[in-house]
């Protein structure tokens, strides 16, 4: 597929949210995958604000990134937190530069330990309504081009519109209800990743990849499948092993 076709695919993913059984977590994990493909970055994380305005880790392309975003949330530190706070884009941050990372030195140190060299943060907003932030990481010391930055912001904006639209469709008090459901789904998914990783003796990223492949091949909702696995209602021996 050409880059334009993949970008169109990301837009179609957003259009597909306009259905009753929309799975926010699965959509955001797909967004992470689309970003790594289209922008040629190493990892992506998504954080959304809860009803009190605090950021919560919702999706990430791998476990290192999820833990980094979790640290950012717990310590209110990092470019993603700042981007959500003021609605400004932050690009090409050299994680090895004390000057560029002065406001989030510990976050930068952890990111370097995870193998990342550069990071970028983009607000997820519609006009003045900032609902979260998109964090990009790269293991290589290379800047995001102007064209790639536009694509990144376009993907963040498409995701924002999809989330806000779905909230409007599904709930009267859309923000509170959907985010509560998303946070609950995240807990269920994290539990299932741990169960499968231990059962198969693999790392959690490989376990999650196998879980998503199984769900997609059978057109199952990711969260619903995880609840069934936890309840012992699904034979995981049928899954494609990592």
C-alpha positions in Angstrom: 0.0 0.0 0.0 1.1 3.5 -0.7 1.4 6.1 2.1 -1.7 7.8 0.8 -3.6 4.6 0.9 -2.5 3.9 4.5 -3.5 7.5 5.5 -6.9 7.0 3.9 -7.2 3.7 5.9 -6.6 5.7 9.1 -9.4 8.1 8.1 -11.7 5.1 7.3 -10.9 3.6 10.8 -12.2 6.9 12.3 -15.4 6.8 10.2 -15.9 3.2 11.4 -16.3 4.6 14.9 -19.8 5.8 14.0 -21.3 2.4 15.0 -23.0 1.2 18.2 -20.3 -1.4 19.1 -17.3 1.0 18.7 -14.4 -0.2 20.8 -12.3 2.9 21.9 -9.3 0.9 23.1 -9.0 -1.1 19.9 -9.4 2.0 17.8 -6.6 3.8 19.7 -4.3 0.8 19.5 -4.9 0.8 15.7 -4.1 4.6 15.7 -0.8 3.8 17.3 0.0 1.2 14.7 -1.0 3.6 11.9 1.3 6.2 13.3 4.3 4.0 13.5 3.7 2.9 9.8 3.0 6.3 8.3 5.5 8.4 10.3 8.3 5.8 10.5 8.7 6.2 14.2 9.5 3.5 16.7 6.7 3.8 19.2 3.5 5.7 19.9 1.4 6.3 23.0 -2.0 7.9 23.6 -3.2 9.6 26.8 -6.7 11.0 27.3 -8.0 13.3 30.1 -10.4 11.9 32.6 -13.4 13.9 33.9 -11.2 15.7 36.4 -8.8 16.7 33.7 -6.0 14.3 34.7 -4.3 12.4 31.9 -4.7 8.6 31.8 -2.7 6.1 29.7 -5.1 4.6 27.2 -3.1 2.9 24.5 0.5 2.3 23.4 2.3 0.5 20.6 4.5 -1.5 23.0 5.1 -2.1 26.7 8.1 0.3 27.1 6.0 3.1 25.8 3.0 2.2 28.0 5.3 2.3 31.1 6.8 5.6 30.0 3.3 7.1 29.6 2.3 5.7 33.0 5.3 7.4 34.6 4.4 10.7 32.8 0.8 10.4 34.2 1.9 9.5 37.8 4.5 12.3 38.0 2.7 14.9 35.7 6.0 15.1 33.8 6.8 14.8 30.1 6.1 16.5 26.7 2.8 14.7 26.4 1.6 16.2 29.7 2.8 19.6 28.7 1.2 19.4 25.2 -2.2 18.5 26.8 -1.8 21.3 29.3 -1.2 24.1 26.9 -2.5 22.6 23.6 0.9 23.2 21.8 2.8 20.9 19.5 6.3 19.8 20.7 8.5 18.3 18.0 12.0 16.9 17.6 12.9 16.8 21.3 16.4 15.4 21.8 16.1 13.2 24.8 19.9 13.4 25.3 19.8 17.2 25.6 19.7 18.6 29.2 18.4 21.9 27.8 15.6 20.5 25.8 14.5 18.1 28.6 15.0 20.4 31.6 11.3 20.4 32.4 11.1 16.6 32.4 14.6 15.3 33.1 13.5 12.0 34.8 11.1 11.2 32.0 13.9 11.8 29.5 16.2 9.5 31.4 13.7 6.7 31.5 13.0 7.2 27.7 16.7 6.9 27.0 17.0 3.8 29.1 14.2 2.3 27.0 16.3 3.0 23.9 14.6 6.2 22.6 16.6 9.1 21.3 13.9 11.6 20.1 10.3 12.3 21.1 7.4 14.4 19.8 4.1 15.4 21.5 0.9 16.6 19.8 -2.3 17.7 21.4 -5.5 15.9 20.6 -7.9 18.8 20.3 -10.9 20.3 18.5 -10.7 24.0 18.7 -10.1 24.8 22.4 -11.2 21.4 23.6 -8.0 19.4 24.4 -8.9 15.9 25.3 -5.5 14.3 25.4 -2.2 14.0 23.6 -0.3 11.8 21.2 3.3 10.9 22.0 5.8 9.7 19.3 9.1 8.1 20.1 12.1 7.2 17.9 15.2 5.2 18.6 17.1 7.1 15.9 18.3 10.7 16.1 16.2 12.0 13.3 13.8 14.9 13.1 10.2 14.7 12.0 9.8 16.4 8.7 7.3 19.2 8.2 5.2 16.9 6.0 5.3 14.1 8.7 4.4 16.6 11.4 1.3 17.6 9.4 0.3 13.9 9.0 0.9 13.3 12.7 -1.4 16.2 13.7 -4.0 15.1 11.1 -4.1 11.7 12.7 -4.4 13.2 16.1 -7.2 15.4 14.9 -9.0 12.6 13.1 -8.8 10.5 16.3 -10.1 13.5 18.4 -13.1 14.0 16.1 -13.9 10.3 16.1 -13.8 10.1 19.9 -15.9 13.3 20.4 -18.4 12.2 17.8 -18.8 8.8 19.3 -19.2 10.3 22.7 -22.0 12.5 21.3 -23.7 9.5 19.7 -23.4 7.1 22.6 -23.8 9.2 25.7 -25.7 12.3 27.0 -22.8 12.9 29.4 -20.4 11.7 26.8 -17.0 12.4 28.2 -17.5 10.9 31.6 -19.3 7.7 30.5 -16.9 6.8 27.6 -13.7 7.5 29.6 -14.9 5.4 32.5 -15.6 2.6 30.1 -12.2 3.0 28.5 -10.4 2.9 31.8 -12.3 -0.2 32.8 -11.5 -1.8 29.4 -7.8 -0.9 29.8 -7.6 -2.7 33.2 -9.3 -5.8 31.7 -6.9 -5.8 28.7 -3.8 -5.4 30.9 -5.0 -8.3 33.1 -5.5 -10.5 30.0 -2.1 -9.5 28.6 -0.5 -10.7 31.8 -2.5 -13.9 31.9 -1.5 -14.8 28.3 2.2 -13.8 28.8 2.5 -16.0 31.8 0.6 -18.9 30.2 2.7 -18.9 27.1 6.0 -17.8 28.6 6.3 -14.8 26.3 6.5 -11.0 26.9 3.4 -9.0 27.1 3.8 -7.3 23.7 3.8 -10.7 21.9 0.9 -11.8 24.0 -1.1 -8.7 23.1 -0.3 -9.1 19.4 -1.6 -12.7 19.4 -4.7 -11.5 21.3 -5.5 -8.8 18.8 -4.9 -11.1 15.8 -7.3 -13.6 17.2 -10.0 -10.9 17.9 -9.7 -9.5 14.4 -9.7 -12.8 12.6 -13.0 -13.6 14.3 -14.4 -10.0 14.3 -14.6 -10.0 18.1 -14.5 -6.9 20.3 -11.2 -6.8 22.1 -12.6 -5.9 25.5 -15.3 -8.4 25.4 -12.9 -11.2 24.4 -10.6 -10.2 27.3 -13.5 -10.5 29.7 -14.3 -14.0 28.4 -10.6 -15.1 28.8 -10.5 -13.9 32.4 -13.8 -15.7 33.0 -12.3 -18.9 31.5 -14.9 -18.9 28.7 -12.4 -19.0 25.8 -9.9 -21.8 25.0 -6.7 -19.9 24.4 -5.1 -23.0 22.9 -6.9 -22.0 19.7 -4.9 -18.7 19.6 -2.0 -18.3 17.1 1.0 -18.5 19.4 3.5 -15.7 19.4 
